Amino acid sequence: MTHRKPRTSQIGRNAVRLGMLAVACTAGIATTASTAGATSSARTVTRDIGIAMDEAHAKATPRNRFDYDEEFAIRELGTRIGVGARNKAVARSVGCSLDSPCRSVALSFQVVTTNGALTHLNATNTSRAVNDHCEGCQTFAGAYQFIVSTPYSFTLSRSTRNELARLKGRLGELERSREAVHVVKARADSLAAEVVTLLQQAMADAPRGANVSPSGSFAPTVTMRRHID
């Protein structure tokens, strides 16, 4: 039996983590404020901070030998002076035998777009795959984070979003497949490369809107962070 867990159980924990992420990002910027104006400055800064957090979790057990979870999130944060972004994939296989091995796959793709020159970026991208007393089990976790930064106003076009939706569908098909882990890894890398190419093309084709960077001197960039386990 293949099972995909509902994410509602993560809401409480995600809310707490989002709050902590906002505080950490705010603190990093607000330290430049004077003591007298610290409270007012912190409130102002908070409105200019973008927060994004996405996670994929899968856990296979003898009662549920095949588990998977995939996340493909698009976070358009607009003009910000600070951004906190977290992306995480965790896969666990627990207690299965060599005769009846488990398979657990978690993949998380996170796309974050920002406008203007960031003064603070707090971004992490992590993955963890664990075989817990699970001989012969297949466990794979992959986290891919894409940070898009432009000096001018920028939003993803409908055609780009449609293409990203198509890639999201392919990611889901990959995760549910029974292909060997090394094949899943190679195909996930290939999908990530397609995302980078698509985002770079989207920036090249987009009309140059209002300049929201103080200097306007830096070139638009797409930075990919990859962590697999």
Steps between C-alpha positions, in 0.01 A plus 500: 500500500622848412410779735535874498444668833283813531700807594250640748698348788789729408305825525564566870870425476532705181332799664749491786794467262375783283480722807853410603623561145338843492656592833845384388482689173364812667771492766770481236381822341376689804841492670591804293230705667576723796386390846249781523331407176546124513133409557370728228772391259433131565132546419586678177755237404256216564272630225795494261601142574387208285465156659478167317513152650433172321551139605448147369481206743470128426510203738476133401428224753400130485133607500562760227798378300489765228474864598573819310454873523587776259483878525533744212443851634518838327545798733496841329603732782527826306710792623666419833802608695520165676395145418482187715466181294502139622474189287520148640451137394496210748456131417500213751472124462439320828494136606456318170675173417723388215218276377251789505702821464355849523530795265477863612556801272469872583572778250453872558545769233472862619502800264541842666498826302600839638534855368756759603833471679462275806689616808436170679440149365443217747463191279550134585447190289535160667410136454527185707447133414501245784487119498400401853540123548392464140729261314473521122270805510517779242492847653564826319454869587575787266463874564537753217474874561493765226554866596414753228624855557440798271563876539163584343138402549448144380222243508478160338287497186205266452696296244791460742264392776340250265842355421584481870170318557599251233835442673315459829294222345813326380651528848196327646522222242869455574444474871224242465705290261669180614826580323830446683611782728796591279259544208268719710800712601615545139152589377445744789825673407384519139168653605683755715715599202181556297363724776818712494488534121131593511552767767799647316296521180210657689726778628649556154156526338333712768449871429722725708263660747568761764845481652461413869869462582677804650789462261344296219848375422479126569402245237194278543603160637362152563680315777431130555577323826493121497521256790438126465529215746 
